[in-house]
Amino acid sequence: MFSIFILLASMIPISLIISLEMVKVIQAFFINSDEDMKNKEDGRYSKAFNSTLNEELGQIQYIFSDKTGTLTSNKMEFQYCLVGPSLFGEQQENSNNLEGSTREMVDNVPFKRQPTHIDKKNQVFFSFNDKNMERLIRRESRGAGLNLEFKNEQGRVVHECPDLADLVEEFLLSLSLCHDCILERDKNDPDNFYYQGPSPDEITLVDTARHLGYVFKKNTTVGKVVQINGVDQEIEVLNFFEFSSKRKRASIIVRHNGKIKFLVKGADSIVIDRLNQNVEQPYMEKFESKLTEYSVQGLRTLLFAMKVLDEEEYEKIADNLDKIAVMKNAKERRAEYVSDIEKDFMAIGMTAVEDKLQDKVPECIANFIESNIKVGPNPGLDADRRQAGDGREHRLLLQPRPEELPQVLHPGQVRLREKGRRPGRVARQARAGRRGPPAENLRLDRGQRAA
């Protein structure tokens, strides 16, 4: 008798199976009609393709998610830029950096900025509106005196930025030139155009330069045409070294106003390591502070730097690039040589771009955590300090404590803070030793192939 009960214990009535299936179908109907999971932009609801979806969701214990395009909506908005000692985008701080400027404040609180331009095709939002920067661009104000000097390898001054307005010009030139974007015109309205590029970040920076009066118009066989304050200028591009996930930077060599300028932008951990360690970097302390602050806020930051070459220096670079082009493994050798010459820069500015979160992402992740589901986001390549900011922004860290956040110093930052040493030169020699002799030591005639 006991054996019969054991055998029948695993059996359930057919009617109960039907009842369970009906419950699952009803739960799937609730999923399909849930207003909280409705896409407000196109009116689409979520759709359950399987009646067992609800019980399968209940078995999830771990969620690993990328951030860009998954938690965020890929809607980029330019927020702040720091050029030399001056911060633009926060009126309260800007007013302290320019002489005779007026504070655009109400009860000591900055105005809430509203989008002034929305490019729906590329999901680029532009709401940056800084009167101080506009006056500098139009040369209505010269700003603070800087007397920033750029020297060549021999220590001779080859370029100067006497005041803030000149440095802003160099910064905006970097935004409008150092990119791989192309311009496309609207078929119905030829005067209306938009940019296409390898990433939304790149498009956002070029679009920002456009709204600030440095409009990239087109590529030519010689270089790039940029409209500066209403006047078209064709700027000769001598070399362009593309951005990649491995390099984490892009650089360009241009001839502008009779001078050869080497411009670079990239992740701060990379660019800082390539600054000139043998001269004072007057703005790095403030750059480091703001990089940390904006990274904690979850903003996407880039550091900009430049140097000026004389004709002899560039001829040497061009000659070595020509020699490498006919060698075996030319691509790898070129990458190594470009890495060798991307050094001794002067930091001039930084940008902070916001990648807007999708609706209710923090609340959703907070609910996951309360349900004992482990969530692990992957913030990407420029991650170190931004991980903590993303954690707070997404509510992965339920009790944010900014004062307990350790300051992450990259090797380049540590070297900049050390006095009486020249580890930058040692590091470059170490890199050269790992890769063999630099390409600049080659003595091959033009056209000669290396075995």
N, C-alpha and C positions, 0 to 999 in steps of 0.2 A: 504493500500500500504506500509506504514511504517513497519507494522508487518511482511510483506513478506520479506523485506530486513533484518530485525532482524533474522528471521528464517534461511535465506540463508547465513548469515554472517559467520557461523561456518563451512560451506561446502567449500571444496576445490576440484579442478578438479582431476580426477583419474590420468591424465597425470602428474600432479605435484607430486603426491605420488610416481609414478614410477621414476620420475626424482630424488627425494630425496633418494630413495633406491639405485639408480645407483651411486649417489654421495657418499653414505656411503660405498658401495662396493669398489669404487675407493680409498677412504681414507683408508680402511682396506688393500688394495693392497700396498699403500705407507708405511703403518706400517710394513707389512711383508717384504718389500724390503729396509727398512731403514738401511743404512750402519752404522749409529751411534749406532744402537741397535743390531749390529751383535756381536756374541761371537767369538773373534778372535782365541781362543784356539781350538775350534772344528768346527768353520765355521757355526754355527747355527744362523739363523735369528729369530727375534721375530715373534710370530704367533698370529694373531687376530682370535679368534674362533667365533666372533659375529660381524655382520656389524654395530651394534649400539655402539661398544666399544668406538669410538672416542667421541660421544656426551655424553656418560656416564663418560668418563674421564674428560670432561669439567665441570662436576658438582661437582668434588672433591674440598673440602674446607680445610680438615684437613688430615694430614698424621702422624701416629705414628709408629715409626720403632725401632726395636732393632738394636744394632750396630754389635755385633759379628756374623759373617756369613751372615749378611744381607747387611750392608754397607761395611763390610770388606770381604776379600777373604779367611780368615782363613789361611793365609800364614804368619807364625810366623818367626821372625828373631831376634836373640839375638843381642842387641845393646850395652849395657853398663853394667858394674858391678862395685860396690864400695865395696872394702874390707878394713875394717879399715879406715885409713885416705887416701887411694890411690884409685883413679878412673882409671879404665881400659876401653879402647875403644875410648878415646879421647886423642890422642898422645900428644897434647899440654899440657894438665894438667898432664898426666902421667910423662912427662919428669921432672916435678918439684918435684915428689914424691920419686924418686930413685936416689941414688948417682951414679955419673959417667954415667948416661944414656944420650943418644944422641937424639935430637929432630928429628923425622921423619916428617919434614915440608918442604913445598915449598913456598917461599915468605910468611912465617908465616901463611900459610893456611894448615890445616890437609889434608892428602891424602883422596881422595874419595874411600871408600872401595867398593869392588866388591864381589859378592857372590863367595865363594870358594867351597861350597858344597850345593847341592839342593836335598832334599829328596822329590821327586814328589808324592810318595805314601801318605806321612803324611803332605805334604805341609810345610816342615820345611826348612828354608833357613839359611845358616850359612856363615857369612862373617866376623866374629869377628877375628881380627888379631892384637894382641898387643904383641910386642916384649918384653916389660918389664915384662909382666906376664909370658911369656914363659921362660924367664931366671929365674924367681922366682920358677916356677914349676920344672925346671931342676936343681935347686939349684946352678945355676951359679952365682946368686946374692942372698944375704940375705935380701936386702931392708932396710928400715928404722928400727931402734930399737924401739920396742913397750913396752916390759916388761909388757904385759897384763896378769893379774892374774885372775884365776877362783877359787872362794872359796866355801866351802860347807856351810851348815846351821850353823855350829859352828864358821864360820869365818876363818877356816884353809885353806891355799892354797893347792889345790889338782891338779892344772894344770896351766902351764904357756905357753905363746907364746912370746918368747923373741924378735922375729923380724917379719917382714912382711911376709916372706916366710912361717913361721909356721902358720900364720893366713890364708894365701891363701890355705894352705893344708886343714885346717878345713872347709873353705868355700866350696872348691871343693868336700870334703867328703859329705857335706850337699846336694850338687847338685846331687851326684851320688847315695846317699843312701835314702834320704827322699823323696820317691815317690812310686807310685803304678803301675809302668810300667812293662811290660813284654817284653822279647826279642823274635823276630821271625826271622828265617833265610830264606834266599832265597833258594827255592828248586833247582834252576839251579846253584846257586853259594853259597855253604855252608859258605864260608868265608865272604860273604856279609850279613849283618843283619840290621834290623831296629827295632824301638821300637813301641809298641802299648800301649796306656795309656788312662786314663779317659778324658783327655783334651789336645788340642794342646799345651797349655802353659806348661803342665807337660812334654810332649815329647820334647819340645824345650830345656828345662833346662837340661834334662838327655842327650840329644844329644850334647848340648854345653859342658858338662863335658866330654863326649866321645872324642870330638875333642881337648880338652885341656889336654888329657892324663889320665883321670880318667874314664875308660870304664866300665860301668855296663855290666857284662857278663851273669849272670843268678841268679835265686833264688835257694837256697838249703833248706834242712830241718832245717839247723842251722841258716842260715842268707843269705847274698848276697855275690857273688863273684865279686870283682871290680879289674880290671887291672890298676895298678898305675904305670905309667912310664914303661910299658912293663912287669911288674911282677904281676901275679895273687895273690890276697889276699882274703881269705874268712873271712869276717867280721861278727861276731855274732850279730844277731838282737834279742834283748831281748823283745822289744815291739814296735808295730807300731800303731799309732792312725791316722786313715784316715782323709783325707780332706772331707769336706762337705760344702754345701752352707750355712748352719747354723753356723758351726764352723769357716769357712773362714781361716782355717789353717790346716797343717798336722805336725805331730811330730813323732820322732822315738828315741828309746833308743838303743844304740849299745855298744858293747865292742870292743874297738880298741886300740891296743898297751898297753893292760893291764889296760885301764881306761874306765870307763862307761860314755859315752857322751850322753846327752839329746839334740837333735837337733830339731829345729822348724823353719818352714817357713810359711808365710801367708801374708794377707793384713796388711799394716802398721798400720791401725787403731786398729787392733786386737793385733798384736805382741807388739806394743809399750805399750799397757796397761798391758802386762805381763812381762815387763822388771823389773829387780831388782831396786826398787825405793830407796833403802838404800845405794847404792854404786854409784860411778860416772860412767856414761856411756860416755866414752871419745869421741865417734865418732857420737853421736846422732845429734849434731848441723849440721854437714855436711850431715848426712843422711836426716835430715828434709829438708835441702835446696835442695838436689838433688831430693828427693821425690816430692817436689812441682814443681821443674823445669820440671821433666820428665812427671809428671801428666798433666801439662799444655800443653806439647807437644803431649798428647794423648797416651803415652806409658803405657804399663801394668807393674806395679811395684810390687815387692815382697820384704819383709824384712826377713832377716835370723838372727837367734839368737841361742845361745847354753849355756849350763851349764854342769858342770862335777859333777857327783855324786860319793860319796864313797860307799863302799860295804854295810854299814849299812843302808844308805838312800835308796839304791835300794832294799835291802831285805824287807824293810818296805813297799815300793811301790808294790813289787811283791806279798807279803803276803796279802795286802789289796785287790789287784785285784783278787786273788784267792778266798778270802772270798766273794767278791761281785758277782763272777760268779755263786754262788749257792744260791743267794738271790732271793726273789721275785722282779720283775721289774729290773732284772739284767742289762738290756741294758741302762735304764735311770740312774740307780745308777752309772754304769761305766762311762757314759758320764759326770756326775756331778763330780766324783772323778778325772777323767782325767783333767777336767777343773781346779780343785783345785791344781793339781800338776804341771800344765803348768804355772809356775810363776818363778820369780827371775832369768830370763835369762839375758845374756849379748849380746847386738847387735853386730854382726860381719860383716854384709854385706847386700847388696841389689842388685837386678837385675832390668833391664829395657828391656822389649821385645816389639817389634813393631808388631802389627797386621795390615798388609798392607791393605789399602783401595782398593776397586775395582776401575777400571778405570773410571775417570771422575765423581766420586761421589760428590766432592765439587762443580763442575760446575753444576751438575744436581740439587743439593739442592738449589744452588744460583738461578737457573732458577725458581724453585718452589716458592721461596720467592718473586722474582720479579713478579711472576704471582699471587701474593696475596694468595698463599696457605700456611697455617700454618703447619710447620714441627716440630714435637716433638720427638727427639730420646731418647731412654732409654739406658744409657751407662752401666747399670749393677750394680753389688753388690759393687764394690770398687770405688764408683762413685764420692765422694765429690769434690775433686779437679780436677778430670779428666773431669768433665762436661764442664768446661770452655775451656779446651784444645780441647775437641772434637768439641765444638761449633766453635772455630776458624778454626780447621782443616777442618771441613765440611762446612765452610762458613755460619754457622747459626748466627754467630756474624760478621756483615759486617765491623765493625770498631774495630778491636782488640786493647785493651789498657792494656798490661801486668802490667803496673805500678799501675793500678786501681784494679787489682785482689786482693781480700782479702785473707790473709793467713788463711787457715782452720786448726785449732788446734784441735786434738782429745783429749779426756780427759787425756789419758796417757801422751801426750806431755805437757799438761798444768801442770801436776803433776811433770814431770821431770824438769820443769823450776822453780817450786816453791822451795824456799830455807827455811830451818829451820823447815820443816814439813814432815810428813810421811803419806801422804794421801793414798799411795799405800796399806799400811797395813790396813787402815780404809776401803778402797774399798773392799779388799779381805774379811774382816770381815763382811762387809755388804752383799757381795754375799753369804758367808757361812750362814748368818742369814736368807736370803731369801730361801735357799734350805735346811735348817736344819743343823744339825751337820755334819761335813765332815766325809767321810768314814774312814779316818785314825784313828778316835777315836773309831772305832768299836772294840769290844773285843770278837769276836766270834771264837770258835775253828774251825779248818779247817774241812769242810764238814757239819757244822751245818747250818740248814736253818733258815732264819728269817721269822717270821709270817707276 
